[in-house]
């Protein structure tokens, strides 16, 4: 949900989709993303579509949000005409979903289940900041049908957390992971960030070690990106902090892959490691494999059959449209066959399964051969018809993708 969307084309007031897009429903799995745009404080590095209480203004509130989201779920049901579902994955992201009462999160999930149905063994994920959950909240979420939790740990080191403007105490995420397992969550994930100004190699190793000690079955580790317009970018521009160093970032990634691998977590996407196939985030795999999903909430993005659209960003504007019975979509784009092919190659290349050579045209196949010769892709996998990145290739994934899609 980060950054500004493209200009796109006007979206129909009622949210209608091209018939050719709706006709493709059922060819892929279908998921629902629910964006909860509320945060207690704004982290200095974050440019996601989130709002503190002071930023909301009039016309939007946490108290009315669950009802608005349920109304968009009903709109999705009307637009898709019963041809989508059952839902295989639901992901509540943010923002901080767990700022809302468990009853509100449960009500939104129930609206999705009533409108579309949930597939057998559906994955239902909620993101949570460690300071917003405790055993009572986690027991309530599990009872409501949530099966997976993703905890925003980011670091185990006080000065790194302070640089990121994170407010939880070191050790709290690990405690939350234990509470989540006790509550019966099937999968527990921790999110980490590396490359924060002032973070040393020892700091990063400490964060990795602490995360592993919590025994999650999934860890995401993301390189810090300094986004324009954030407080962090302003502090770096003023010389208060040093910008992340590319060589140090590469070292952090290599350290993560080594430590996580030794602990039994294997990479399946460049920034994600899991203890096995069952522990992978199946909702994110929908995005990475070109499946279909509807995004609920302000600024949420959706994709059905090659048509992609995004909602108005501010909660007040979202509330106004949904209350009036209109679609909250701000704009959309209908991808060409070439654009869809390019995205499929770009995303598949980032996955451990790799990109099939059969998906590539002649020029891209020649580029793939050069990528292998340069040590950026596995020669054995290449002989078997796949472009699978080596560890060095993962560090230079953007270069590889550019070569394969030029």
NORWO-V32429 format. One record per residue. RES is the residue in three letters. OMEGA is omega in whole degrees, 0 to 359 (NA if undefined). Layout:
res = [RES:RES]
omega = [OMEGA:OMEGA]
This chain:
res = [UNK:UNK:UNK:UNK:UNK:UNK:UNK:UNK:UNK:UNK:UNK:UNK:UNK:UNK:UNK:UNK:UNK:UNK:UNK:UNK:UNK:UNK:UNK:UNK:UNK:UNK:UNK:UNK:UNK:UNK:UNK:UNK:UNK:UNK:UNK:UNK:UNK:UNK:UNK:UNK:UNK:UNK:UNK:UNK:UNK:UNK:UNK:UNK:UNK:UNK:UNK:UNK:UNK:UNK:UNK:UNK:UNK:UNK:UNK:UNK:UNK:UNK:UNK:UNK:UNK:UNK:UNK:UNK:UNK:UNK:UNK:UNK:UNK:UNK:UNK:UNK:UNK:UNK:UNK:UNK:UNK:UNK:UNK:UNK:UNK:UNK:UNK:UNK:UNK:UNK:UNK:UNK:UNK:UNK:UNK:UNK:UNK:UNK:UNK:UNK:UNK:UNK:UNK:UNK:UNK:UNK:UNK:UNK:UNK:UNK:UNK:UNK:UNK:UNK:UNK:UNK:UNK:UNK:UNK:UNK:UNK:UNK:UNK:UNK:UNK:UNK:UNK:UNK:UNK:UNK:UNK:UNK:UNK:UNK:UNK:UNK:UNK:UNK:UNK:UNK:UNK:UNK:UNK:UNK:UNK:UNK:UNK:UNK:UNK:UNK:UNK:UNK:UNK:UNK:UNK:UNK:UNK:UNK:UNK:UNK:UNK:UNK:UNK:UNK:UNK:UNK:UNK:UNK:UNK:UNK:UNK:UNK:UNK:UNK:UNK:UNK:UNK:UNK:UNK:UNK:UNK:UNK:UNK:UNK:UNK:UNK:UNK:UNK:UNK:UNK:UNK:UNK:UNK:UNK:UNK:UNK:UNK:UNK:UNK:UNK:UNK:UNK:UNK:UNK:UNK:UNK:UNK:UNK:UNK:UNK:UNK:UNK:UNK:UNK:UNK:UNK:UNK:UNK:UNK:UNK:UNK:UNK:UNK:UNK:UNK:UNK:UNK:UNK:UNK:UNK:UNK:UNK:UNK:UNK:UNK:UNK:UNK:UNK:UNK:UNK:UNK:UNK:UNK:UNK:UNK:UNK:UNK:UNK:UNK:UNK:UNK:UNK:UNK:UNK:UNK:UNK:UNK:UNK:UNK:UNK:UNK:UNK:UNK:UNK:UNK:UNK:UNK:UNK:UNK:UNK:UNK:UNK:UNK:UNK:UNK:UNK:UNK:UNK:UNK:UNK:UNK:UNK:UNK:UNK:UNK:UNK:UNK:UNK:UNK:UNK:UNK:UNK:UNK:UNK:UNK:UNK:UNK:UNK:UNK:UNK:UNK:UNK:UNK:UNK:UNK:UNK:UNK:UNK:UNK:UNK:UNK:UNK:UNK:UNK:UNK:UNK:UNK:UNK:UNK:UNK:UNK:UNK:UNK:UNK:UNK:UNK:UNK:UNK:UNK:UNK:UNK:UNK:UNK:UNK:UNK:UNK:UNK:UNK:UNK:UNK:UNK:UNK:UNK:UNK:UNK:UNK:UNK:UNK:UNK:UNK:UNK:UNK:UNK:UNK:UNK:UNK:UNK:UNK:UNK:UNK:UNK:UNK:UNK:UNK:UNK:UNK:UNK:UNK:UNK:UNK:UNK:UNK:UNK:UNK:UNK:UNK:UNK:UNK:UNK:UNK:UNK:UNK:UNK:UNK:UNK:UNK:UNK:UNK:UNK:UNK:UNK:UNK:UNK:UNK:UNK:UNK:UNK:UNK:UNK:UNK:UNK:UNK:UNK:UNK:UNK:UNK]
omega = [185:171:180:178:175:181:178:178:177:178:180:182:180:179:183:179:175:182:180:178:182:179:181:177:182:177:180:172:182:180:176:171:177:180:176:195:187:175:175:178:179:177:188:183:193:172:176:182:183:186:170:181:182:183:186:185:181:176:179:179:175:187:183:191:183:179:178:179:179:177:176:175:179:176:179:178:180:182:184:169:177:182:177:177:0:183:181:180:172:182:174:182:184:13:181:181:185:165:177:175:177:181:178:178:178:180:178:178:179:178:178:181:181:183:188:190:175:178:174:182:177:176:180:187:169:171:181:167:188:183:185:180:176:183:181:179:182:175:180:178:180:179:180:177:176:186:188:178:179:186:181:181:179:180:174:188:185:185:175:176:180:179:179:183:175:189:181:179:174:182:180:179:180:177:178:178:178:177:181:178:179:179:178:175:181:183:180:181:174:176:177:175:176:180:178:176:180:179:177:175:179:177:182:178:178:179:178:181:179:179:180:179:178:176:172:174:179:175:171:179:186:172:177:176:179:184:177:179:179:178:179:179:179:180:177:180:179:179:179:179:175:175:177:180:185:181:178:178:178:178:179:180:179:178:179:182:180:182:180:178:179:181:176:175:184:179:172:170:193:184:187:180:180:180:179:182:182:181:178:175:184:178:178:177:173:180:188:181:174:179:184:175:174:178:181:172:181:177:183:179:180:177:174:171:178:173:182:179:183:184:172:192:187:181:179:178:177:181:181:182:183:179:179:180:181:174:176:183:179:183:180:173:177:186:173:177:179:178:179:178:181:179:180:178:182:183:181:181:181:183:180:178:176:182:178:176:181:180:188:173:184:181:180:177:176:177:179:178:178:179:177:181:179:178:182:178:187:182:180:178:180:178:179:175:181:171:182:185:168:178:177:178:177:178:182:186:181:178:180:181:179:180:184:184:178:NA]
